[in-house]
Amino acid sequence: MSKFKKKKSGELPPVSTAALPDIVFMLLFFFMTVTVFKKDDFKVAQELPFADQIQKLDKTDPVIYIYAGKPSDRYQDQVGTQAKIQLNDKFADVSEIKDYWFNTLNNEVGAQNRLIAITALKVDNETNMGLVADIKQKLREINALKINYTTKKGEFSKNLEK
């Protein structure tokens, strides 16, 4: 017998997995830092109208969102097909806007920013303007006068199509 063995041809050395945990944790931290979670679950339709003169809000502006529109298909059995207001993740009545606005202002935005807080209305283009007028009236009562209508950029004449 010989002391030295001949190397078998065609055999590959095993793959080193020593760096695998480092790579997995790097990917984990990367995705944790760049992932943005959806804030609200939309229970109302969100087909926004078109506008040709739009302006973006500053990221520093405190914004309070109110959604309005026809309930999504999965909620129509429970609440009907009439346009509804959504505050956070629940359907609400116009009378609940005041409490929602002040709670959101105190919890998320900060009470010191009350005068610069913007209320953004995300209203479906099929929604009756009577509901929008009721929302605006309630916002006037609490002196929330900075209102933004969220739209998509495009020719406003596209709103008439359908």
N, C-alpha and C positions, 0 to 999 in steps of 0.2 A: 504494500500500500504506500501510496505517496503522501507526503506531507501537504502538498498543495493540490487543491481540487480545481478542476477546470471550470470556468464560468460557463453556465448554460446560456446558449445564445437565444435572443428573442425575449428574454424575461425582463419585465420592467420592474424597477424598484417601487416599493409602496409609496403612495402619496402622503406627504406630511400634512397632518391636520392641526398642527400646533398653532397656526395663526387664525384658524377658523373662528374661535370665540371672539377674538379682537375684531374681526371683520363683521361678525353678526352684531356686536354691540355698537360699532361705528354706524352701521345701517340703521339700527334701532334709534339711536340718538338723532341721526339725521332726519328720519321721518317724524320723530316726535317734535322736532323744532320747526319743521316746515309745513306740517299739516295744519290746516285750518278747519275747525269743526263748524258745521252748520249751526247757526244760532237758534233758528226757529223751524218748526215743522209746519209747512204751509198747509192749512186746512181749507183755505179758500183759493179760488182760481187766481193765477198771477200772470195773466196776459196783459202786460202793461201797454198803454197807448203810446203812440209815436209823437215826437215833438221835434221841431227843427232848430229851435233856439234853446239849448240846454246849458246848464252850468253845473259843474261838479262841486260837491261840498268839500271843505277842508277835512282832513282826517282828524283834526284837533277839535272840530265842532262837536259838541254833545248832541246826539240824535236819539229821538224817541220814535219808534216805529209803530204805526197803526196800519193793519191790513184790512182791506174790505173787498168783498167779491162774492160770487156764487160759490157755495160749498163744493169741495171736490167730490168726485163720484162716490168715493168710499164713505163719505159723511152725509150724503143726501138722504139716506134712509132714516138717519137719526134726527136731522134738523130741518129737512125740507130743501127746496130748491131756491128759495128767496135769498137775496144777497144778505150776507152776515158780516159782522165785524169780528176780527181775530186780534186778540191782545195776548202776547206771548204765545202759548200753545193751547189756548182755549177760545171757544166762541164766547162773545160777550155782547152785552146790550150797550146802547149809547150812554146810559146812566153810569156805567162802570168806567168810562174813560177818565173821569176826574181822579178817581182813586188810583187807577193804573198809571196815569201821568205823574202824579206826585210820588208814588212808590218807586217808579223807575227813576225819576229824578233824584230821589234821596239815595237809592241803593246803588245805581250804576253810574249816573252822571255826576252827582254831587250837588248838593243844595246851593252852593255858592255860584254855580253856573246857571241858575234859574233864568236869568235874563237873556242869556245867549243860547239856551237850549232850543233846538229845532225839532219840530214834530214833522216827521216824514210820513206822508200818506202813500201807501202802495195800494192803489185802487185798480181793480180789474177794469178793462175797457168796456165791459158789458154791464157794469154796475149802474144802478139808477142814481141820478144826481141828488135825489131826495135824501138818500142815506149819507152822501158826502156833505150835504148842507147841514144835516143833523150833527155830524161829527164836528164840522167847523163851528157850529153854534155852541156846542159844548166846550170846545177849545177856547172860544171867545170868553165864555163865562169864567174860566180859570186864568184868563189873561195869557194864554199860550198863543201869541200872535205870529210867531215865526213858523210858517207852514211851508213845507216843500212837497211838491208832487213828483213822485218818482216815475220816470218815463224811459222809453227807449229812444235812441237817436234815429231819426228818419223823417221822411216827409209826413206832415200831419194829415195829408190827404189819404194816406194808407188806413187811417182810422175809419174812414167811410166805407172801405171795401169790406165785403163779407156778406 
